[in-house]
């Protein structure tokens, strides 16, 4: 955590650090998680 704070302090005034923060879905993670949840539900229902 200290390293992240230090990096933030060093980079907060950088040109690339300016602007609005955007949040977006990570489908590379959400897809397998959803598939795993469906598989778990099927296994519990059969099981």
Buried (B, 14 or more C-beta within 10 A) or exposed (E): EEEEEEEEEEEEEEEEEEEEEEEEEEEEEEEEEEEEEEEEEEEEEEE
